[in-house]
């Protein structure tokens, strides 16, 4: 029978099998195994995402009637509202308070030999940034996130478990995740492709969209970044430069303002720092703001809060709808689940939702990586290209591939 258990193992990742749900943070690790039930889809409309909490509630009710003792919904929501979310209630959920971090260096891997495709080519990406800048200078939008992808084809099947272990080992303060999206039709280069094998969305995001525990919510928007340096003095210089950059502080403020505006209707009170702080990953420095709120209604779910925020200007732009339309015009591929959200929610509405960045989608020997950069007035196309290159580094390092 399905159950939720507190598991004390050397590493819960040792139990991971292709298709399991996995999410680790500095606070807890969740592993979902098997499929007890699937959250129903609705007709593909722009408003599909707004009915998702209702469909999740129906799935909880059905699971309880069927005898599931502790149903939890896990899964992923795509960037585009009109595409299908992938949400299930697992048969079994294992939880640890924290993932053991001292389990040793994971084994080295290498995907070589491989073929690589740039989508778009670097020069075309910079043209896309210029298109975004033209829309900004004409007053159509204030910010747009322009993304690109790297597609690798390898000789051997890609070992998702080993890459996950490397991601978790090197991103201890972030959120390492894996979600089975096999049943979802993906769109490649704006052509629909139905997948037959296991298709896995996985990565190591630095950014929490929102979490909810009883009547308390927490959001941690990130926007404005610099690549890390191996030289300690240069690394510190970049961090201080980021804290003083007018362009990056403006980009960050746009995101924070939107998060406040979106969460305010749900909250009795909110605590929003006036000045951002810095957080770091192995690859990047980011401007960060930690936002706490007390909910008006404790039953408000983490999923409702996540949908209210999704997508933030950190992954889309501002104003949201105009930036989204510009993204569809500029980017030569469909984002699929990149820049969406991944996470979990229980019957009480408690849960956490992560922004789906520093990620990839993989099927057998085909893996696609995604990265984007925020474009505002004053952005320089070559610098945005370099920023996406630095963001690819999280996945590339885990895959044993040199920077592209």
C-alpha positions as CSV (number, residue, x, y, z in Angstrom):
1,X,0.0,0.0,0.0
2,X,1.1,3.5,-0.7
3,X,2.8,5.3,2.1
4,X,4.9,8.3,3.1
5,X,8.0,7.4,5.1
6,X,10.9,9.2,6.8
7,X,13.9,7.5,5.3
8,X,17.4,7.5,6.7
9,X,19.7,6.2,4.0
10,X,23.2,7.2,2.9
11,X,21.7,8.9,-0.1
12,X,18.1,8.7,-1.3
13,X,19.5,9.1,-4.8
14,X,20.8,5.5,-4.5
15,X,17.2,4.4,-4.8
16,X,16.4,6.6,-7.8
17,X,15.1,4.8,-10.9
18,X,14.4,6.3,-14.3
19,X,10.9,7.8,-14.1
20,X,10.8,8.5,-10.3
21,X,10.0,12.0,-9.1
22,X,13.0,13.5,-7.2
23,X,13.5,16.9,-5.5
24,X,16.2,17.8,-3.0
25,X,16.9,21.1,-1.2
26,X,18.8,22.1,1.9
27,X,15.7,21.3,4.0
28,X,14.4,18.0,2.6
29,X,14.5,15.4,-0.1
30,X,11.4,13.9,-1.7
31,X,11.3,10.7,-3.8
32,X,8.1,9.7,-5.5
33,X,7.8,6.1,-6.8
34,X,5.2,4.6,-9.0
35,X,1.9,6.2,-10.3
36,X,-1.1,5.9,-8.1
37,X,-3.1,8.3,-10.2
38,X,-2.7,11.0,-12.8
39,X,-4.1,14.5,-12.5
40,X,-6.5,14.9,-15.4
41,X,-5.8,17.3,-18.3
42,X,-8.3,19.7,-19.7
43,X,-8.8,21.1,-23.2
44,X,-5.6,22.9,-24.3
45,X,-6.5,26.5,-23.7
46,X,-4.6,29.5,-22.5
47,X,-6.6,29.2,-19.2
48,X,-5.7,25.6,-18.7
49,X,-3.2,26.3,-15.9
50,X,-5.8,28.2,-13.8
51,X,-8.0,25.0,-13.5
52,X,-5.0,23.0,-12.3
53,X,-5.6,23.5,-8.5
54,X,-9.2,22.3,-9.0
55,X,-8.1,19.2,-10.8
56,X,-5.5,18.5,-8.1
57,X,-8.2,18.7,-5.4
58,X,-10.3,16.2,-7.4
59,X,-7.3,13.9,-7.6
60,X,-6.8,14.1,-3.9
61,X,-10.5,13.2,-3.3
62,X,-10.3,10.3,-5.6
63,X,-7.0,9.0,-4.1
64,X,-8.6,9.2,-0.6
65,X,-11.6,7.3,-1.7
66,X,-9.3,4.7,-3.3
67,X,-7.5,4.2,-0.1
68,X,-4.3,6.2,-0.5
69,X,-3.3,7.1,3.1
70,X,-1.2,10.2,2.4
71,X,-1.6,11.5,-1.2
72,X,0.9,14.1,-2.4
73,X,0.9,15.6,-5.9
74,X,4.2,16.0,-7.7
75,X,5.2,17.1,-11.1
76,X,6.0,19.9,-13.5
77,X,4.2,22.8,-15.2
78,X,5.4,24.1,-18.6
79,X,6.3,27.6,-19.6
80,X,3.4,27.9,-22.0
81,X,0.0,27.8,-20.3
82,X,-1.6,26.1,-23.3
83,X,0.6,23.0,-23.0
84,X,-0.2,20.1,-20.6
85,X,1.2,20.0,-17.1
86,X,2.6,16.6,-15.9
87,X,1.2,15.9,-12.4
88,X,0.7,12.6,-10.6
89,X,0.1,11.2,-7.2
90,X,2.9,8.6,-6.6
91,X,2.2,5.2,-5.1
92,X,4.9,5.8,-2.5
93,X,6.7,8.9,-1.3
94,X,9.9,8.8,0.7
95,X,11.0,11.9,2.5
96,X,14.3,12.8,4.3
97,X,14.7,15.9,6.4
98,X,17.9,16.5,4.4
99,X,19.8,14.6,1.8
100,X,23.1,13.3,3.2
101,X,25.7,15.6,1.7
102,X,28.9,13.8,2.6
103,X,28.4,10.7,0.5
104,X,31.6,11.3,-1.4
105,X,32.5,12.5,-4.9
106,X,30.3,10.8,-7.5
107,X,32.0,9.0,-10.3
108,X,33.2,10.9,-13.3
109,X,31.2,10.5,-16.5
110,X,31.7,11.7,-20.1
111,X,29.1,11.7,-22.9
112,X,31.8,11.8,-25.6
113,X,31.6,11.2,-28.4
114,X,28.6,13.3,-29.2
115,X,27.1,15.5,-31.9
116,X,26.0,19.0,-30.9
117,X,23.4,21.4,-32.3
118,X,23.1,25.1,-31.3
119,X,19.6,26.4,-31.3
120,X,20.0,29.0,-32.5
121,X,23.6,29.5,-33.5
122,X,25.4,32.1,-31.3
123,X,25.2,34.9,-34.0
124,X,21.5,34.3,-34.4
125,X,21.0,34.4,-30.7
126,X,22.6,37.8,-30.5
127,X,20.3,39.0,-33.3
128,X,17.4,37.8,-31.1
129,X,18.7,39.9,-28.2
130,X,18.8,42.9,-30.5
131,X,15.2,42.2,-31.5
132,X,14.4,42.3,-27.8
133,X,16.3,45.5,-27.4
134,X,14.3,47.1,-30.3
135,X,11.1,46.2,-28.6
136,X,12.3,47.7,-25.4
137,X,13.5,50.9,-27.0
138,X,10.2,51.3,-28.8
139,X,8.4,51.1,-25.5
140,X,6.6,47.8,-26.1
141,X,8.2,46.0,-23.2
142,X,10.5,46.8,-20.3
143,X,12.3,43.4,-20.1
144,X,12.5,40.1,-22.0
145,X,14.3,36.9,-21.3
146,X,15.9,35.5,-24.5
147,X,16.9,31.9,-24.4
148,X,18.8,29.3,-26.4
149,X,19.3,25.6,-26.3
150,X,22.1,23.0,-26.8
151,X,21.1,19.6,-28.2
152,X,23.4,16.7,-27.8
153,X,23.2,13.3,-29.4
154,X,25.4,10.6,-27.9
155,X,26.4,7.1,-28.9
156,X,25.3,5.6,-25.6
157,X,22.1,6.0,-23.5
158,X,22.5,8.9,-21.1
159,X,22.8,7.9,-17.4
160,X,20.4,10.3,-15.8
161,X,21.1,8.9,-12.3
162,X,24.8,9.6,-12.4
163,X,24.2,13.1,-13.8
164,X,21.7,13.7,-11.0
165,X,24.3,12.6,-8.4
166,X,26.8,15.0,-9.8
167,X,24.3,17.9,-9.9
168,X,23.3,17.3,-6.3
169,X,26.9,17.0,-5.2
170,X,27.9,20.4,-6.8
171,X,24.7,22.3,-6.0
172,X,24.2,21.8,-2.3
173,X,22.3,25.1,-1.7
174,X,20.1,24.7,-4.8
175,X,17.2,22.4,-5.8
176,X,18.1,19.2,-7.7
177,X,15.1,17.7,-9.5
178,X,13.9,15.0,-11.9
179,X,10.4,14.6,-13.3
180,X,9.1,12.0,-15.7
181,X,7.4,13.9,-18.6
182,X,7.1,10.9,-20.9
183,X,3.4,11.2,-21.6
184,X,3.7,14.8,-22.7
185,X,4.0,15.6,-26.4
186,X,7.1,17.8,-26.7
187,X,7.7,20.4,-29.4
188,X,11.1,20.6,-31.0
189,X,12.0,23.5,-33.3
190,X,8.3,24.3,-33.3
191,X,7.3,20.8,-34.6
192,X,5.3,18.5,-32.4
193,X,7.0,15.2,-31.7
194,X,5.4,12.3,-29.8
195,X,7.9,10.5,-27.5
196,X,7.7,6.7,-26.9
197,X,10.5,6.1,-24.3
198,X,11.1,7.6,-20.9
199,X,11.5,11.4,-21.2
200,X,13.0,13.0,-18.1
201,X,13.1,16.7,-17.2
202,X,16.0,17.2,-14.7
203,X,18.4,19.8,-13.4
204,X,19.7,21.9,-10.5
205,X,17.8,25.2,-10.1
206,X,19.1,27.9,-7.8
207,X,15.6,29.5,-7.6
208,X,12.7,28.8,-5.3
209,X,9.5,30.2,-6.8
210,X,7.4,29.8,-3.7
211,X,6.9,27.5,-0.7
212,X,4.1,27.3,1.8
213,X,4.0,25.8,5.3
214,X,0.6,26.3,7.0
215,X,-0.1,30.0,6.9
216,X,3.5,31.1,6.0
217,X,4.8,31.6,2.5
218,X,8.3,32.1,1.3
219,X,9.5,33.3,-2.2
220,X,13.0,33.9,-3.3
221,X,13.2,35.7,-6.7
222,X,16.5,35.8,-8.4
223,X,17.4,38.3,-11.2
224,X,20.7,39.9,-12.2
225,X,23.7,37.7,-12.4
226,X,27.4,37.4,-13.1
227,X,29.5,34.3,-14.0
228,X,31.8,33.0,-11.3
229,X,35.6,33.2,-11.6
230,X,38.2,30.6,-10.5
231,X,40.3,33.5,-9.3
232,X,39.1,34.5,-5.8
233,X,39.9,38.2,-6.2
234,X,38.2,38.4,-9.6
235,X,35.2,36.4,-8.3
236,X,34.8,38.9,-5.5
237,X,35.1,41.8,-7.9
238,X,32.3,40.4,-10.0
239,X,30.1,39.9,-6.9
240,X,30.6,43.5,-5.8
241,X,30.0,44.8,-9.4
242,X,26.7,43.0,-9.5
243,X,25.6,44.6,-6.2
244,X,26.3,48.0,-7.7
245,X,25.1,47.5,-11.3
246,X,22.2,49.8,-12.1
247,X,21.1,47.6,-15.0
248,X,21.0,44.5,-12.8
249,X,19.4,46.2,-9.8
250,X,16.7,47.5,-12.1
251,X,16.2,44.0,-13.6
252,X,15.9,42.6,-10.1
253,X,13.5,45.3,-8.9
254,X,11.1,44.5,-11.8
255,X,10.9,40.9,-10.7
256,X,10.5,41.7,-7.0
257,X,7.8,44.2,-7.7
258,X,5.8,41.6,-9.7
259,X,6.2,39.0,-7.0
260,X,4.9,41.4,-4.4
261,X,2.0,42.4,-6.6
262,X,1.1,38.8,-7.3
263,X,1.3,37.6,-3.7
264,X,-0.3,40.6,-2.0
265,X,-3.9,39.5,-2.6
266,X,-3.2,36.3,-0.7
267,X,-1.4,37.9,2.3
268,X,-2.3,39.6,5.5
269,X,1.3,40.9,5.7
270,X,4.5,40.6,3.8
271,X,8.2,41.2,4.6
272,X,10.1,42.4,1.6
273,X,13.7,43.6,2.0
274,X,14.4,46.9,0.2
275,X,17.9,45.9,-0.9
276,X,18.8,42.5,-2.5
277,X,21.5,40.2,-1.2
278,X,23.8,37.9,-3.1
279,X,23.7,34.1,-3.5
280,X,26.1,32.0,-5.4
281,X,26.2,28.6,-7.2
282,X,29.3,27.0,-8.5
283,X,28.7,28.8,-11.9
284,X,26.9,32.1,-11.1
285,X,26.4,35.0,-8.7
286,X,22.7,36.1,-8.4
287,X,20.9,39.0,-6.8
288,X,18.4,37.6,-4.4
289,X,15.5,38.8,-2.3
290,X,13.9,36.7,0.4
291,X,10.1,37.4,0.7
292,X,8.0,36.1,3.6
293,X,4.2,36.5,3.9
294,X,1.4,35.5,6.3
295,X,-1.6,34.1,4.4
296,X,-5.1,35.4,4.8
297,X,-6.3,31.8,4.4
298,X,-4.2,29.0,5.6
299,X,-5.8,26.6,3.2
300,X,-4.4,28.5,0.2
301,X,-2.2,25.9,-1.6
302,X,1.4,26.3,-2.7
303,X,0.2,25.4,-6.2
304,X,-2.2,28.3,-6.3
305,X,0.6,30.6,-5.1
306,X,3.0,29.2,-7.8
307,X,0.4,29.7,-10.5
308,X,-0.2,33.3,-9.4
309,X,3.5,33.9,-9.9
310,X,4.3,31.9,-13.0
311,X,6.0,33.0,-15.1
312,X,7.9,35.7,-13.3
313,X,9.8,38.4,-15.2
314,X,13.0,36.5,-14.2
315,X,12.2,33.9,-16.9
316,X,9.8,35.7,-19.1
317,X,9.9,39.5,-19.0
318,X,7.6,42.5,-18.3
319,X,4.8,43.1,-19.0
320,X,4.3,39.3,-18.9
321,X,1.9,38.7,-21.8
322,X,3.7,41.1,-24.2
323,X,7.1,39.6,-23.3
324,X,5.7,36.1,-23.8
325,X,4.5,37.0,-27.3
326,X,7.9,38.5,-28.1
327,X,9.6,35.3,-26.9
328,X,7.4,33.2,-29.2
329,X,8.4,35.5,-32.1
330,X,12.2,35.6,-31.3
331,X,13.1,32.1,-30.0
332,X,13.3,29.4,-32.8
333,X,12.3,26.6,-30.4
334,X,9.6,25.8,-27.9
335,X,10.6,26.1,-24.3
336,X,8.6,23.0,-23.2
337,X,9.1,22.7,-19.4
338,X,12.1,25.0,-19.3
339,X,11.2,28.2,-17.4
340,X,8.1,26.5,-16.0
341,X,7.9,25.2,-12.4
342,X,8.5,21.8,-10.7
343,X,7.5,20.7,-7.2
344,X,5.0,19.2,-4.9
345,X,1.8,19.9,-2.9
346,X,0.1,18.0,-0.1
347,X,-3.6,17.9,0.9
348,X,-3.1,20.8,3.3
349,X,-1.6,22.9,0.5
350,X,1.9,22.8,1.9
351,X,4.6,22.3,-0.7
352,X,7.3,24.0,-2.7
353,X,7.6,25.0,-6.4
354,X,11.0,25.6,-8.1
355,X,11.7,27.6,-11.2
356,X,12.7,25.2,-13.9
357,X,16.1,26.6,-14.9
358,X,19.6,25.1,-15.2
359,X,17.9,22.1,-16.6
360,X,17.6,19.6,-19.5
361,X,15.2,17.2,-21.1
362,X,16.6,13.8,-22.0
363,X,15.3,10.7,-23.8
364,X,17.7,7.8,-24.3
365,X,20.7,9.3,-26.1
366,X,19.2,12.7,-26.9
367,X,19.5,15.6,-24.4
368,X,18.6,19.2,-24.7
369,X,19.9,21.9,-22.4
370,X,18.3,25.4,-21.9
371,X,19.6,28.8,-20.7
372,X,18.3,32.3,-20.9
373,X,19.4,35.9,-20.1
374,X,17.3,38.9,-19.0
375,X,17.4,41.7,-21.5
376,X,16.7,45.3,-20.4
377,X,17.7,48.7,-21.8
378,X,21.5,48.8,-21.8
379,X,22.0,45.1,-22.3
380,X,24.8,44.0,-24.7
381,X,24.1,41.0,-26.9
382,X,27.6,39.5,-26.5
383,X,27.4,39.7,-22.7
384,X,23.9,38.0,-22.8
385,X,25.4,35.3,-25.0
386,X,28.2,34.8,-22.5
387,X,25.7,34.7,-19.6
388,X,23.8,31.9,-21.2
389,X,27.1,30.1,-21.7
390,X,27.9,30.4,-18.0
391,X,24.4,29.1,-17.1
392,X,24.9,26.0,-19.3
393,X,27.9,25.2,-17.2
394,X,25.8,23.7,-14.4
395,X,24.5,20.9,-16.7
396,X,27.6,20.6,-18.8
397,X,29.9,20.0,-15.8
398,X,27.5,17.3,-14.5
399,X,27.6,15.7,-18.0
400,X,31.4,15.8,-18.1
401,X,31.5,18.2,-21.1
402,X,33.7,21.2,-21.5
403,X,32.1,24.6,-21.8
404,X,30.4,25.2,-25.2
